[in-house]
Amino acid sequence: MWNDTEAARLLGITYPIVQGPFGGGLSSVELTAAVSNLGGLGSFGAHIFSPVQIRDIVAHIRERTASPFAINLWVDNEDPAMAGFDQASFECHVGRLHAHYAALGLDPPAFPDRFGQNFDEQIEALIEVAPPVISFVFGIPSPRIIEACRSRGIRMIGNATTVEEARAIEAAGIDLVLASGAEAGGHRVSFLEPPERSLVGTFALIPQVRDAVRIPVVAAGGIADGRGVATAMALGADGVQVGTAFLACSESGASSLHRAALLSDRARHTTLTRAFSGRLARAIRNRYSEDMAAYGDDLAPYPAQNWLTNSLRAAAIERGRDDLLPIYAGQSAALLRHATAGALFDALIRETGQAFRTRAVR
């Protein structure tokens, strides 16, 4: 059977299908548990949450499923430029957003005591509650953290956008590598080179990573139906991660505006931009991303830019303004047609089996 792979066995799941972990509050306990209960690996993006919140999230997921699930963290939670980001820098970038704050009836934000979370504090809390799987993006955790995970029986997934990153992940002792192609929605999680120099397409990346490492390879980016699953596995993947298609499901933490946009014709037009968070990410083009393109890469670093746009996101949702909302989406979004996790998962299983049977007949 196509689903009996090393990745599935290592993760303890029936089908080697991983639900993409969504950051920025787009993940939900409901979706994570639903995918795990269906036989895949549900995932929850926790990088914006405090250690206390992370403990609660894991507890809530465990209340909903007895099957394996993953929690995702960002190893690198702050750009180097944050070291020099002071009040004057803050005011400069607030000024650039003044028209958008005004359009939503918002006062400009004040300089905060803290822009984001601390990875070391987050991972300490996460190892303590020991979810079945932890996935890491934007880097590789320290040997101490890897050993702590291993001693607690936690499986680890590292995210790579190049062959070199995949090799580094294997050398560090991570259990599986997720090869993320440039078609993927959300953030480009490169860590050895700038993301603009790491934009390898999924179906070029998979066989190269497969040839370069011995650990199981999970493919991500542009996979939204059974044809994509079967193709990725034919190229050497032991499993796939499906992100945008699950984000469009009613169980996700995405707003109704976001889900509607993913299921519309607008989903055919995505762009890579730093305008929403300060880090390069793929989203549907809209007024905000086009307006901010005038500044090029001269934007606040992460997490300052992300913090500056937080109030914009909340107000845009409240006022129905998806032209000012980050609508993260992969290049496969135009293929989406399922509005629930159950319908999507069933279709992925059915279509993948059919694709392999058709190839066998040919």
C-alpha positions in Angstrom: 0.0 0.0 0.0 1.2 3.5 -0.9 0.6 4.7 2.7 3.0 2.2 4.4 6.1 4.4 4.4 9.0 4.9 6.8 7.7 8.3 7.7 4.3 6.9 8.6 5.8 4.2 10.7 8.2 6.6 12.5 5.4 9.1 13.3 3.0 6.4 14.3 0.3 7.4 11.8 -1.8 5.5 9.3 -1.4 7.9 6.3 1.8 9.8 5.7 -0.1 13.1 5.4 1.0 16.0 7.6 -1.3 19.0 8.1 0.8 22.1 7.7 1.3 24.1 11.0 -0.1 27.6 10.6 1.5 30.4 12.5 0.0 33.8 13.5 -3.0 32.3 15.2 -4.3 30.4 12.1 -3.9 27.0 13.7 -6.6 25.5 15.8 -7.0 22.6 18.3 -10.1 21.5 16.4 -8.2 21.0 13.0 -5.1 19.5 14.6 -7.2 16.9 16.4 -9.4 16.2 13.4 -6.5 15.4 11.1 -4.8 13.2 13.7 -8.1 11.3 14.3 -8.4 10.7 10.6 -5.0 9.0 10.5 -2.7 11.8 9.5 -0.5 14.1 11.6 -2.3 17.2 12.8 -0.1 20.1 13.5 -0.3 23.3 15.5 1.9 26.4 14.9 2.8 27.8 18.3 5.5 30.4 17.7 3.4 33.4 18.8 2.4 31.8 22.1 3.8 32.0 25.6 5.1 28.9 27.5 1.9 28.9 29.6 -0.3 29.0 26.4 1.8 26.3 24.8 1.2 24.0 27.8 -2.6 24.7 27.5 -2.6 24.1 23.8 -1.0 20.7 24.1 -3.4 19.7 26.9 -6.4 20.8 24.8 -5.2 18.8 21.8 -4.8 15.7 24.1 -8.4 16.1 25.2 -9.5 15.8 21.6 -7.2 13.0 20.3 -5.2 10.0 21.5 -3.3 9.9 18.2 0.1 11.5 17.4 0.2 15.3 16.6 2.9 17.9 16.1 3.6 21.3 17.6 5.7 23.7 15.5 8.1 26.3 16.8 10.4 28.9 15.1 14.0 28.2 16.2 15.1 31.7 15.1 12.5 34.1 16.6 14.3 37.4 15.9 16.1 38.9 12.9 19.6 40.3 13.6 18.4 43.8 12.7 16.3 43.8 15.8 19.5 44.6 17.8 19.4 48.1 16.5 15.6 48.6 16.3 15.0 51.5 18.6 12.2 54.1 19.2 13.2 56.1 16.2 13.2 53.1 13.9 9.8 52.2 15.3 8.3 55.6 14.6 9.6 55.5 11.1 7.9 52.3 10.3 4.7 53.3 12.1 4.6 56.3 9.9 4.6 54.1 6.8 1.5 52.3 8.0 -0.3 55.5 9.1 -2.7 55.5 6.2 -3.7 51.8 6.8 -4.3 52.5 10.5 -6.4 55.4 9.6 -8.4 53.4 7.1 -9.4 51.1 9.9 -10.0 53.8 12.5 -7.0 52.8 14.6 -4.6 54.9 16.6 -0.9 54.1 15.8 0.5 51.6 18.4 3.0 52.5 21.1 6.5 51.0 21.4 6.1 47.7 23.3 8.2 46.2 26.1 8.6 43.1 24.0 7.9 42.3 20.4 7.7 38.5 20.4 8.3 35.2 22.3 11.6 33.7 23.4 12.3 30.3 21.7 14.3 28.9 24.7 11.4 29.5 27.0 8.9 28.0 24.6 10.9 24.9 23.9 11.5 24.3 27.6 7.8 24.3 28.2 7.1 22.1 25.2 9.6 19.5 26.1 8.1 19.4 29.6 4.7 18.4 28.2 6.3 16.2 25.5 4.0 16.2 22.5 4.5 13.2 20.2 6.2 15.3 17.5 7.9 18.7 17.4 8.6 20.4 14.1 11.1 23.1 13.7 11.4 25.9 11.2 14.0 28.7 10.6 16.9 26.7 11.9 18.1 23.7 13.8 17.8 23.5 17.6 20.9 23.0 19.8 22.3 19.5 20.5 21.1 19.9 24.1 17.5 20.4 22.9 17.7 17.6 20.4 18.9 15.2 23.1 16.2 16.4 25.5 13.5 15.7 22.9 15.0 12.3 22.2 15.1 11.4 25.9 11.4 12.2 26.2 10.5 10.1 23.2 9.6 13.1 21.0 10.0 12.7 17.3 11.5 15.7 15.5 10.9 17.2 12.0 13.3 19.8 10.6 12.2 22.0 7.7 14.6 22.6 4.7 14.3 24.7 1.6 17.6 23.5 0.0 19.7 20.3 -0.1 22.3 21.9 2.1 19.7 22.6 4.8 18.4 19.0 4.5 21.9 17.7 5.0 22.4 19.9 8.1 19.2 18.7 9.6 20.2 15.0 9.1 23.7 15.7 10.6 22.1 17.3 13.6 20.2 14.1 14.4 16.7 15.2 13.5 14.3 12.2 12.7 12.7 13.5 9.5 13.3 16.3 7.0 10.5 18.3 5.4 11.5 19.6 2.0 9.6 22.8 1.5 9.4 24.0 -2.1 8.9 27.6 -3.2 5.3 27.0 -4.1 4.3 26.7 -0.5 2.1 29.3 1.2 3.1 31.2 4.3 6.7 31.9 5.4 9.8 30.7 3.5 11.7 29.0 6.3 15.2 29.1 4.9 18.1 29.3 7.4 21.4 28.8 5.7 20.9 31.4 2.9 18.4 34.2 2.5 15.0 32.9 1.3 15.3 34.8 -2.0 18.3 32.6 -2.8 16.5 29.4 -1.7 13.5 29.4 -3.9 13.7 25.8 -5.3 10.5 24.4 -6.6 9.0 21.4 -4.8 9.3 18.9 -7.6 12.9 19.8 -8.2 13.7 19.8 -4.5 12.2 16.4 -3.6 14.5 14.1 -5.6 17.6 16.1 -4.8 16.9 15.9 -1.0 16.0 12.2 -1.4 19.4 11.5 -3.0 21.2 13.6 -0.3 19.9 12.2 3.0 19.0 8.8 4.5 16.3 10.0 6.9 12.6 10.1 5.7 11.7 13.0 3.5 8.3 14.7 3.7 7.4 17.0 0.7 5.7 20.3 1.0 4.7 23.1 -1.3 2.0 23.1 -4.0 0.4 19.8 -2.9 -3.4 20.1 -2.6 -4.8 16.9 -4.0 -4.1 13.2 -4.6 -2.2 13.9 -7.8 0.3 16.0 -5.9 0.6 13.4 -3.2 1.3 10.6 -5.7 3.8 12.7 -7.7 5.7 13.7 -4.6 6.0 10.1 -3.5 6.9 8.9 -6.9 9.8 11.4 -6.7 11.1 9.9 -3.5 9.1 11.5 -0.7 8.0 9.2 2.2 5.1 11.5 2.9 3.6 15.0 2.2 2.6 18.1 4.1 -0.6 19.8 3.0 -1.0 23.3 4.2 -3.2 25.7 2.2 -5.9 23.1 1.5 -6.3 22.5 5.2 -6.2 26.2 6.0 -9.3 26.6 3.8 -11.2 24.1 5.9 -13.9 25.3 8.4 -12.0 23.8 11.3 -8.9 26.0 10.8 -8.2 29.2 12.8 -8.4 31.3 9.6 -11.1 33.9 9.4 -14.1 33.5 7.1 -12.5 36.2 4.9 -9.3 34.2 4.6 -11.1 31.0 3.8 -13.4 32.6 1.2 -10.4 34.2 -0.6 -8.6 30.8 -0.7 -11.7 29.3 -2.4 -12.0 32.2 -4.9 -10.4 33.0 -8.3 -8.2 35.4 -6.5 -6.2 32.5 -5.1 -4.5 32.1 -8.5 -2.5 35.3 -7.8 0.0 35.0 -5.0 3.1 37.0 -4.2 6.2 36.7 -2.1 6.3 39.6 0.4 7.9 40.8 3.7 5.2 43.3 4.2 3.1 41.4 6.7 5.6 40.0 9.1 9.1 41.3 8.1 10.0 37.8 6.8 9.4 36.6 3.3 6.0 34.8 2.9 3.7 33.8 0.1 0.2 35.3 0.2 -2.6 36.3 -2.2 -1.9 39.7 -3.6 -4.0 42.5 -2.3 -4.1 46.3 -1.7 -1.8 46.1 1.4 0.9 44.0 -0.3 0.9 46.2 -3.4 1.0 49.4 -1.4 3.9 48.2 0.7 5.8 46.9 -2.4 6.9 50.5 -2.8 9.3 50.1 0.2 10.9 46.9 -1.2 12.8 45.2 1.6 13.1 48.4 3.6 10.7 47.2 6.2 10.9 46.6 9.9 12.6 43.3 10.8 10.8 40.3 12.3 9.1 40.4 14.8 8.7 44.2 14.8 6.9 44.3 11.5 4.7 41.4 12.6 3.9 43.3 15.8 3.1 46.5 13.9 0.6 44.7 11.7 -1.1 42.8 14.4 -3.7 45.4 15.1 -4.3 45.9 11.4 -5.1 42.2 11.0 -7.6 42.2 13.9 -9.3 45.3 12.7 -9.4 44.2 9.0 -11.2 40.9 10.0 -13.7 42.8 12.2 -14.5 45.3 9.4 -14.5 42.7 6.5 -11.4 44.3 4.8 -9.5 41.4 3.2 -7.6 43.9 1.1 -5.6 44.7 4.3 -5.4 41.2 5.6 -2.5 38.7 5.1 -4.1 35.9 3.1 -1.4 33.3 3.2 -1.7 30.9 0.3 0.4 28.5 -1.7 0.4 28.4 -5.5 -1.9 25.4 -5.5 -4.8 27.3 -3.9 -6.7 27.4 -7.2 -7.1 23.6 -6.8 -9.0 23.8 -3.5 -12.5 22.5 -3.4 -13.1 21.0 0.1 -14.4 23.0 3.0 -14.0 20.5 5.8 -11.0 18.5 7.0 -12.9 15.2 6.7 -13.9 15.8 3.1 -10.3 16.9 2.2 -8.6 14.0 3.9 -11.0 11.5 2.4 -10.3 13.0 -1.1 -6.6 12.9 -0.6 -6.7 9.2 0.3 -9.0 8.3 -2.5 -7.3 10.3 -5.2 -3.8 9.2 -4.2 -4.8 5.5 -4.3 -6.5 6.1 -7.7 -3.4 7.8 -9.0 -1.1 4.9 -8.1 -3.6 2.4 -9.5 -3.7 4.3 -12.8 0.0 4.4 -13.0 0.2 0.7 -12.3 -2.2 -0.1 -15.2 -0.2 2.1 -17.6 
